Amino acid sequence: MVSKDTLLAHIEYSAWASRRLIEAAAELPESDLQRDFGTADKSILGTLVHLYRADKLWLARMHRAADKIVLADSDFQVSVLRDKWPEIYAGWRHYLAGLTDEQILESISYHDLKGNAWSTPIYQIVLHLVNHGTHHRGQASGFLRSLGHKPPVLDLIAYYRSL
């Protein structure tokens, strides 16, 4: 089974990878940042905002405060992602640091965005969050490449090697 330390390490990886992708996005002209690739989140910026909001929403769910989350149009700025996303990752670190290996096996009850009720073990939520981030960061990296930009290396092994 997974440990709290493993979950924390993977949150650190997500923070590292997201930070690298935000740095790459910050170098883009607005037209590249906003280019519509025909995906659900449309653009590089839209994809990164989707991830930021998901990380924020899931953390609020952990604190049973999802109803207090405000998703504003102002989220669609690289500066917001650069300045606010690290606070979300700090919140995840703080939340997980306060749990034991036994507590991460406990379930959290919440409602999805369609109003459906769910109950999921904490460790599964964190692993989902990391996997979700990896998926969408991969999309954004592909978008960068298709625009002729070299995306940052985001592989988990590269993160481990950077430690």
Secondary structure, 3 states (H helix, E strand, C coil): CCCHHHHHHHHHHHHHHHHHHHHHHHCCCHHHHHCCCCCCCCCHHHHHHHHHHHHHHHHHHHCCCHHHCCCCHHHCCHHHHHHHHHHHHHHHHHHHHCCCCCHHHCEEEEECCCCCEEEEEHHHHHHHHHHHHHHHHHHHHHHHHHCCCCCCCCCHHHHHHHC
